[in-house]
């Protein structure tokens, strides 16, 4: 194991299909030396075994609904000097891990976070943010193409998103890992605040990118309408009592409850939830807040000395990239070509255009290729004009520049 080695921890519960897709994405990472640690429930463990990956990754069965405890188990099993985290409902771009961990392995930072694309795969869900003692986060301006090193301060942490973050393992262990009292929500934010108290350096790495979809869980519907806010209320109460010590937490409670009430009413108006569901969900927030003082979890055990289990990506560094493009009406043919490229050991991207100005969407197919669809004249960025005339070849070149500028790998293009 080299000093540049990294561990990737994935926590999965109730989403085996998404876990498989996440792993397929990691099978295309160009990082020179890494391992994968999967902490999952029975369905997730079965999914890894069904893929034939049981011998390729470390698998830890964990059935409880506590992401902090699960992440601590991942840290315990991780053997590399740097530990990174990605959610099971996210997919990493091929150079994600290499870019994310570089500031730590090269000694410029102690922690790192990247940018996160949202549901359309083209607009950012989260970029660079800082978090305050009342748990509110606000965006900060950074160079969108170069890393920025930041240091937090008392009451102000540098935010790393749970689905795209990395830390020096020795520092995680020194801080006691993730607080088990945060079963869900604010778990990594609490860690960010504790890192700030230590005066540590955090690198914001814009080119370390993952795609995150906000998948359905037992706490929220597929359309993001919340089902149960008790863990949110409990975690928020714990957070403000820890990081706003000596100050009245009630204003924070009222403010956050008001935001969730407005959001629930919005879901109701949109027809996503019934009117009778609003008050019960809000009561669950109140119950979580009141019961937060009793929340504790098992303290992590970082005493073991794990062995590094190097993961060999099927499509790693040096692989080519086939760009396949054509009309939407021939999508089946485009996809078949992409699947063949992946089977031959290449990365692949499909562009399927209609003769319209429809907006674009981008996603990673579980078969191992990226697919972007939309109108030839439509916009892919929010800053694009609603309509702009393009030739197909020029449109493909432009989209590729947006996606993989300075990626450095060889490309071939296929027109169908």
C-alpha positions as CSV (number, residue, x, y, z in Angstrom):
1,X,0.0,0.0,0.0
2,X,1.4,3.4,-1.0
3,X,0.9,6.7,0.8
4,X,-1.5,7.7,-2.0
5,X,-3.8,4.7,-1.3
6,X,-7.4,5.5,-0.5
7,X,-10.4,3.7,1.0
8,X,-14.0,4.3,-0.3
9,X,-16.8,3.7,2.2
10,X,-20.4,3.2,1.0
11,X,-23.3,2.9,3.4
12,X,-26.4,1.3,2.0
13,X,-29.7,0.4,3.5
14,X,-32.9,-0.6,1.5
15,X,-31.5,0.3,-1.9
16,X,-29.7,-2.7,-3.4
17,X,-30.2,-1.7,-7.0
18,X,-28.7,1.8,-6.4
19,X,-25.8,0.2,-4.6
20,X,-25.1,-1.9,-7.6
21,X,-25.1,1.1,-9.9
22,X,-22.8,3.0,-7.5
23,X,-20.3,0.1,-7.5
24,X,-20.4,-0.1,-11.3
25,X,-19.4,3.6,-11.4
26,X,-16.5,2.9,-9.0
27,X,-15.4,0.1,-11.4
28,X,-14.3,2.9,-13.7
29,X,-12.2,5.0,-11.4
30,X,-8.7,6.0,-12.5
31,X,-7.2,6.3,-9.0
32,X,-4.0,4.2,-8.9
33,X,-4.6,2.4,-5.6
34,X,-7.9,2.1,-3.6
35,X,-10.1,-0.3,-1.8
36,X,-13.9,-0.3,-1.4
37,X,-15.7,-0.9,1.9
38,X,-19.5,-1.6,1.7
39,X,-21.5,-1.3,5.0
40,X,-24.9,-2.6,4.1
41,X,-28.1,-4.4,5.2
42,X,-28.9,-8.0,4.2
43,X,-30.3,-6.8,0.8
44,X,-27.2,-4.8,0.1
45,X,-24.9,-7.7,1.0
46,X,-26.8,-10.0,-1.3
47,X,-26.5,-7.4,-4.1
48,X,-22.7,-7.4,-3.8
49,X,-22.7,-11.2,-3.8
50,X,-25.0,-11.4,-6.8
51,X,-22.6,-9.1,-8.7
52,X,-19.8,-11.5,-8.0
53,X,-18.0,-8.8,-6.0
54,X,-17.7,-10.5,-2.6
55,X,-14.0,-11.1,-3.2
56,X,-13.3,-7.7,-4.7
57,X,-14.6,-5.4,-1.9
58,X,-14.8,-5.5,1.9
59,X,-18.4,-6.2,3.0
60,X,-19.8,-5.5,6.5
61,X,-23.4,-6.4,7.3
62,X,-25.1,-3.7,9.3
63,X,-28.9,-3.6,9.6
64,X,-29.6,-0.6,11.9
65,X,-30.8,2.8,10.7
66,X,-27.9,4.8,12.0
67,X,-25.6,6.2,9.3
68,X,-23.0,7.5,11.8
69,X,-22.5,4.1,13.3
70,X,-22.4,2.5,9.8
71,X,-19.7,5.1,8.7
72,X,-17.7,4.4,11.8
73,X,-17.7,0.7,11.0
74,X,-16.5,1.6,7.5
75,X,-13.6,3.7,9.0
76,X,-12.7,0.7,11.3
77,X,-12.4,-1.6,8.2
78,X,-10.6,1.0,6.1
79,X,-6.9,0.4,5.8
80,X,-5.7,3.4,3.6
81,X,-4.4,6.7,5.0
82,X,-7.3,8.6,3.4
83,X,-11.0,7.5,3.8
84,X,-13.6,8.9,1.3
85,X,-17.3,8.5,1.4
86,X,-20.0,8.3,-1.3
87,X,-23.8,7.5,-0.9
88,X,-25.4,4.5,-2.4
89,X,-27.7,6.7,-4.5
90,X,-24.8,8.5,-6.1
91,X,-22.4,7.8,-9.0
92,X,-18.9,9.1,-9.2
93,X,-17.3,10.5,-12.4
94,X,-14.3,8.5,-13.5
95,X,-11.7,10.9,-12.0
96,X,-13.6,11.6,-8.8
97,X,-11.5,9.7,-6.3
98,X,-8.1,10.8,-7.7
99,X,-9.1,14.4,-7.7
100,X,-10.8,14.3,-4.3
101,X,-8.0,12.6,-2.4
102,X,-5.0,14.4,-4.0
103,X,-5.0,17.5,-1.6
104,X,-4.9,15.2,1.4
105,X,-2.3,12.7,0.1
106,X,-0.1,15.6,-1.2
107,X,-0.3,17.3,2.2
108,X,-2.2,20.4,1.3
109,X,-5.3,19.6,3.4
110,X,-6.8,17.3,6.1
111,X,-10.2,17.0,4.5
112,X,-11.8,17.5,1.1
113,X,-15.1,17.9,-0.5
114,X,-16.2,18.0,-4.1
115,X,-19.2,19.3,-6.2
116,X,-22.5,17.4,-6.5
117,X,-24.7,17.3,-9.5
118,X,-28.5,17.1,-8.9
119,X,-31.3,15.0,-10.5
120,X,-30.8,16.2,-14.0
121,X,-27.1,15.4,-14.0
122,X,-26.2,18.8,-15.4
123,X,-27.0,21.4,-12.7
124,X,-25.2,21.4,-9.4
125,X,-27.1,20.4,-6.3
126,X,-24.3,21.5,-4.0
127,X,-21.0,23.4,-4.6
128,X,-18.9,25.1,-1.9
129,X,-20.6,25.9,1.4
130,X,-19.9,26.8,5.0
131,X,-22.0,25.8,7.9
132,X,-22.8,27.8,11.0
133,X,-23.6,26.9,14.6
134,X,-27.4,27.0,14.0
135,X,-27.0,24.3,11.3
136,X,-27.6,26.7,8.4
137,X,-25.4,26.5,5.4
138,X,-24.5,29.3,3.0
139,X,-22.7,29.2,-0.3
140,X,-19.1,30.5,-0.6
141,X,-17.4,31.6,-3.8
142,X,-14.5,29.5,-5.1
143,X,-12.8,29.0,-8.4
144,X,-15.0,26.4,-10.3
145,X,-12.1,24.6,-11.8
146,X,-9.3,24.8,-9.2
147,X,-9.1,23.5,-5.6
148,X,-9.4,26.0,-2.8
149,X,-8.0,25.4,0.7
150,X,-10.1,26.8,3.5
151,X,-9.8,26.8,7.3
152,X,-12.9,27.0,9.5
153,X,-13.2,28.8,12.9
154,X,-15.2,28.6,16.0
155,X,-18.9,28.4,15.0
156,X,-18.1,28.2,11.3
157,X,-17.2,24.9,9.6
158,X,-16.3,24.2,6.0
159,X,-19.0,21.9,4.6
160,X,-18.3,18.6,3.0
161,X,-21.3,16.8,1.6
162,X,-21.8,13.3,2.9
163,X,-21.9,11.9,-0.6
164,X,-18.6,13.4,-1.7
165,X,-16.0,13.8,1.0
166,X,-12.7,12.5,2.2
167,X,-10.6,12.8,5.4
168,X,-7.2,11.8,6.7
169,X,-8.0,8.5,8.6
170,X,-5.8,9.3,11.5
171,X,-7.7,12.6,12.0
172,X,-11.1,10.8,11.9
173,X,-9.9,8.4,14.6
174,X,-8.5,11.3,16.7
175,X,-11.9,13.0,16.7
176,X,-13.7,9.8,17.5
177,X,-15.3,9.4,14.0
178,X,-18.9,10.3,13.5
179,X,-21.1,11.0,16.5
180,X,-23.5,8.0,16.9
181,X,-26.1,10.3,18.3
182,X,-26.8,11.5,14.7
183,X,-28.6,8.5,13.2
184,X,-29.6,10.6,10.2
185,X,-29.0,14.3,9.2
186,X,-26.2,16.6,10.2
187,X,-23.8,13.7,10.9
188,X,-21.1,15.0,8.6
189,X,-21.9,18.6,9.4
190,X,-21.2,18.0,13.1
191,X,-17.9,16.5,12.0
192,X,-17.2,19.6,9.9
193,X,-17.7,21.8,13.0
194,X,-15.4,19.6,15.1
195,X,-12.8,19.8,12.4
196,X,-13.1,23.6,12.4
197,X,-12.5,23.7,16.2
198,X,-9.2,21.8,15.5
199,X,-8.1,24.4,12.9
200,X,-7.9,21.8,10.1
201,X,-7.6,22.6,6.4
202,X,-10.4,21.6,4.0
203,X,-9.9,21.5,0.3
204,X,-12.9,22.3,-2.0
205,X,-12.3,20.3,-5.2
206,X,-14.8,21.4,-7.9
207,X,-13.6,18.8,-10.4
208,X,-14.2,15.9,-8.0
209,X,-17.8,15.3,-9.0
210,X,-20.6,12.9,-8.2
211,X,-24.1,12.7,-9.4
212,X,-26.7,12.4,-6.6
213,X,-30.4,11.6,-7.1
214,X,-32.1,11.9,-3.7
215,X,-33.6,8.4,-3.9
216,X,-36.6,7.1,-2.0
217,X,-36.0,5.8,1.5
218,X,-38.1,4.9,4.6
219,X,-37.9,8.6,5.5
220,X,-38.9,10.3,2.2
221,X,-40.8,9.5,-0.9
222,X,-39.3,9.3,-4.4
223,X,-40.6,12.9,-5.0
224,X,-38.7,14.1,-1.9
225,X,-41.8,14.6,0.3
226,X,-40.8,13.6,3.8
227,X,-42.5,10.8,5.6
228,X,-40.9,11.0,9.0
229,X,-39.0,14.1,10.5
230,X,-38.2,12.6,13.9
231,X,-34.5,11.9,13.0
232,X,-34.3,15.4,11.6
233,X,-35.7,17.0,14.7
234,X,-33.5,14.9,17.0
235,X,-30.3,15.6,15.1
236,X,-31.0,19.3,14.9
237,X,-31.6,19.5,18.6
238,X,-28.3,17.7,19.3
239,X,-26.4,19.9,16.9
240,X,-27.5,23.3,18.2
241,X,-27.1,22.2,21.8
242,X,-23.5,21.1,21.1
243,X,-22.5,24.0,18.8
244,X,-24.6,26.8,20.2
245,X,-23.8,25.9,23.8
246,X,-25.2,28.5,26.3
247,X,-27.7,29.9,23.7
248,X,-31.4,29.3,23.6
249,X,-32.1,26.6,20.9
250,X,-35.8,27.5,20.6
251,X,-35.4,30.1,17.8
252,X,-33.6,27.5,15.7
253,X,-36.4,24.9,16.4
254,X,-39.1,27.4,15.3
255,X,-37.3,28.4,12.2
256,X,-36.5,24.9,11.0
257,X,-40.0,23.7,11.8
258,X,-41.4,26.6,9.8
259,X,-39.3,25.7,6.8
260,X,-40.6,22.1,6.9
261,X,-44.2,23.2,7.4
262,X,-43.9,25.4,4.3
263,X,-42.3,22.6,2.3
264,X,-45.0,20.1,3.4
265,X,-47.7,22.5,2.3
266,X,-46.0,22.9,-1.0
267,X,-46.0,19.1,-1.4
268,X,-49.6,19.1,-0.5
269,X,-50.6,21.7,-3.1
270,X,-48.6,19.7,-5.7
271,X,-50.6,16.6,-4.8
272,X,-47.6,14.6,-3.5
273,X,-49.1,14.2,0.0
274,X,-52.6,14.3,1.5
275,X,-53.6,17.3,3.6
276,X,-54.1,14.9,6.5
277,X,-50.4,14.0,6.4
278,X,-49.0,17.5,7.1
279,X,-49.6,17.7,10.9
280,X,-48.5,14.1,11.7
281,X,-45.2,14.6,9.9
282,X,-44.6,17.9,11.7
283,X,-45.4,16.2,15.0
284,X,-42.7,13.6,14.2
285,X,-40.3,16.6,14.0
286,X,-41.4,17.8,17.5
287,X,-41.1,14.3,18.9
288,X,-37.6,13.9,17.6
289,X,-36.6,17.3,19.1
290,X,-38.0,16.4,22.5
291,X,-36.4,12.9,22.5
292,X,-33.0,14.0,21.3
293,X,-31.4,14.2,24.7
294,X,-31.8,10.4,25.2
295,X,-30.1,9.6,21.9
296,X,-26.9,7.8,22.1
297,X,-25.2,5.1,20.1
298,X,-22.3,2.6,20.5
299,X,-18.9,4.3,20.6
300,X,-16.7,3.3,17.7
301,X,-13.9,0.8,18.1
302,X,-10.9,1.8,15.9
303,X,-8.5,-0.5,17.6
304,X,-8.3,-3.1,14.7
305,X,-5.5,-3.0,12.2
306,X,-7.2,-3.8,8.9
307,X,-5.5,-5.2,5.9
308,X,-5.7,-3.2,2.6
309,X,-7.7,-5.0,0.0
310,X,-6.8,-3.4,-3.3
311,X,-9.6,-3.0,-5.8
312,X,-8.7,-3.4,-9.5
313,X,-11.1,-1.4,-11.6
314,X,-12.2,-3.2,-14.8
315,X,-12.0,0.1,-16.6
316,X,-9.2,2.1,-14.9
317,X,-6.5,4.5,-15.8
318,X,-5.5,4.7,-19.4
319,X,-8.9,3.4,-20.7
320,X,-10.3,5.1,-23.8
321,X,-13.6,6.9,-24.0
322,X,-16.1,6.3,-26.8
323,X,-18.5,9.1,-27.6
324,X,-21.6,7.8,-29.4
325,X,-24.2,10.2,-30.8
326,X,-27.2,10.2,-33.0
327,X,-31.0,10.9,-33.1
328,X,-33.2,9.9,-30.2
329,X,-35.2,7.6,-32.5
330,X,-32.2,5.4,-32.7
331,X,-31.6,5.3,-29.0
332,X,-31.7,1.5,-28.8
333,X,-28.9,1.2,-31.4
334,X,-26.9,3.9,-29.5
335,X,-27.2,2.0,-26.3
336,X,-26.2,-1.3,-27.8
337,X,-23.0,0.4,-29.1
338,X,-22.3,1.9,-25.6
339,X,-22.7,-1.5,-24.0
340,X,-20.3,-3.0,-26.4
341,X,-17.7,-0.3,-25.8
342,X,-18.0,-0.9,-22.0
343,X,-17.7,-4.7,-22.6
344,X,-14.5,-4.0,-24.6
345,X,-13.0,-2.0,-21.7
346,X,-13.8,1.6,-22.6
347,X,-15.7,4.3,-21.0
348,X,-18.7,5.4,-23.0
349,X,-21.1,8.3,-23.3
350,X,-24.3,8.4,-25.4
351,X,-25.8,11.6,-26.8
352,X,-29.3,11.2,-28.1
353,X,-30.9,14.3,-29.7
354,X,-34.4,15.2,-30.8
355,X,-35.1,18.0,-33.3
356,X,-36.5,20.2,-30.5
357,X,-35.4,22.7,-27.8
358,X,-36.1,20.3,-24.9
359,X,-33.9,20.6,-21.9
360,X,-31.1,18.0,-21.4
361,X,-30.8,15.4,-18.8
362,X,-27.8,13.2,-18.0
363,X,-27.5,9.9,-16.0
364,X,-25.3,6.9,-15.5
365,X,-26.9,3.7,-16.8
366,X,-26.3,0.6,-14.5
367,X,-24.8,-1.1,-17.6
368,X,-21.8,1.2,-17.2
369,X,-22.2,4.2,-19.6
370,X,-23.3,7.8,-19.4
371,X,-26.4,8.9,-21.3
372,X,-27.4,12.5,-22.1
373,X,-30.7,13.2,-23.9
374,X,-32.4,16.4,-25.0
375,X,-33.3,18.7,-27.9
376,X,-30.5,19.5,-30.3
377,X,-31.3,23.2,-29.8
378,X,-32.2,23.0,-26.1
379,X,-30.2,24.0,-23.1
380,X,-28.1,21.8,-20.9
381,X,-27.0,24.5,-18.5
382,X,-29.3,27.0,-16.7
383,X,-27.3,29.8,-18.2
384,X,-27.8,28.6,-21.8
385,X,-30.4,30.3,-24.0
386,X,-33.7,28.6,-24.3
387,X,-33.0,28.0,-28.0
388,X,-29.8,28.0,-29.9
389,X,-29.0,26.5,-33.3
390,X,-26.4,23.7,-33.3
391,X,-25.1,21.2,-35.7
392,X,-25.0,17.8,-34.0
393,X,-21.2,17.4,-34.2
394,X,-20.6,20.9,-32.7
395,X,-23.1,20.2,-30.0
396,X,-21.4,17.0,-29.0
397,X,-18.0,18.8,-28.9
398,X,-19.5,21.5,-26.6
399,X,-21.1,19.0,-24.2
400,X,-17.9,17.0,-24.0
401,X,-15.9,20.1,-23.1
402,X,-18.3,20.8,-20.3
403,X,-18.1,17.3,-18.9
404,X,-14.5,16.3,-19.3
405,X,-12.3,19.3,-19.8
406,X,-8.6,18.4,-19.2
407,X,-9.5,14.8,-18.5
408,X,-6.6,13.6,-20.6
409,X,-8.0,10.4,-21.9
410,X,-8.2,9.2,-25.5
411,X,-11.5,9.6,-27.3
412,X,-13.1,8.0,-30.3
413,X,-16.4,9.2,-31.7
414,X,-19.1,7.2,-33.3
415,X,-22.0,8.6,-35.3
416,X,-25.1,6.5,-35.6
